[in-house]
Amino acid sequence: MCEKRPMLELKGVGKTFNRGSVNEKVALKDFDLTVEEGEFLTVIGGNGAGKSTFMNVVCGTYPVDEGKIFLGGHDVTRLPEYRRAKYLGRVFQDPMMGTSPDMEIQENLALAYRRGKVRSLMPGIRKAEKEFFRTQLARLGLGLEERMTVKAGLLSGGQRQSLTLLMATLKKPDLLLLDEHTAALDPKTAAKVLAFTEEIAAENKLTTVMVTHNMADAIRCGNRLIMMQEGRIIYDVSGEEKKSLTVEDLLERFRASAGELSDRMILS
């Protein structure tokens, strides 16, 4: 049996916005986290806990003030965002962000499939690629495999988010980042996208980090859960202990730490 290796490591990471001003905000403080290869980690926290900043420093959207970030054992701390992209798959909260609206479904998929290669559609999409895309789209159960020449901008939010998730995982990323990727969807569509997320992550043994405001989803999905507050991890649970958690347990932990619960977290 192969020993698992750390896929994502943050060591002593700090990030402060508007340093030295009246609007100074410490977003991450001496933040340490290791996510092993194949692990599915869910991340919860109240408003201003640092969840989005955590995701953005991993992607390289924000540079860190101190500390180190490693992806697959490689120090990427000073690597710009575009150079980290080859290691990452990311799905945002806004379904409109992951696809090019003026391109066909199959063209969007071709761009994602050719990640790391010269991105050109000039030679056209090969027959073998079209068949592969059709097979993958059929897994979504949305009928998109029969609409591959339709512009992505004509799809519904749920369809575009499903397409984005497929694009993010066509070429197995070292790390899949899901930034509240079902939050903008209606409950039925969100459940469908989440089910496909779990299926594709398990099938490909993807190392996955999912930020969510939905505590029930955070408990049900994955094999590990962390709770953040004021830029730090205040709770880290995995395995059987995670499986036995309830939403009430998490609410109590928030209250005990004087964390601020958002309306979305309470209603979810």
Secondary structure as GFF3:
##gff-version 3
##sequence-region A 1 268
A	DSSP	beta_strand	6	17	.	.	.	ID=ss1
A	DSSP	beta_strand	25	36	.	.	.	ID=ss2
A	DSSP	beta_strand	40	45	.	.	.	ID=ss3
A	DSSP	alpha_helix	51	59	.	.	.	ID=ss4
A	DSSP	beta_strand	66	71	.	.	.	ID=ss5
A	DSSP	beta_strand	74	75	.	.	.	ID=ss6
A	DSSP	alpha_helix	81	84	.	.	.	ID=ss7
A	DSSP	three_ten_helix	85	87	.	.	.	ID=ss8
A	DSSP	beta_strand	88	91	.	.	.	ID=ss9
A	DSSP	three_ten_helix	95	97	.	.	.	ID=ss10
A	DSSP	alpha_helix	105	113	.	.	.	ID=ss11
A	DSSP	alpha_helix	127	138	.	.	.	ID=ss12
A	DSSP	three_ten_helix	144	146	.	.	.	ID=ss13
A	DSSP	three_ten_helix	152	154	.	.	.	ID=ss14
A	DSSP	alpha_helix	157	169	.	.	.	ID=ss15
A	DSSP	beta_strand	175	179	.	.	.	ID=ss16
A	DSSP	alpha_helix	187	203	.	.	.	ID=ss17
A	DSSP	beta_strand	208	211	.	.	.	ID=ss18
A	DSSP	alpha_helix	215	220	.	.	.	ID=ss19
A	DSSP	beta_strand	224	229	.	.	.	ID=ss20
A	DSSP	beta_strand	232	238	.	.	.	ID=ss21
A	DSSP	alpha_helix	239	243	.	.	.	ID=ss22
A	DSSP	alpha_helix	247	256	.	.	.	ID=ss23
A	DSSP	alpha_helix	263	267	.	.	.	ID=ss24
###
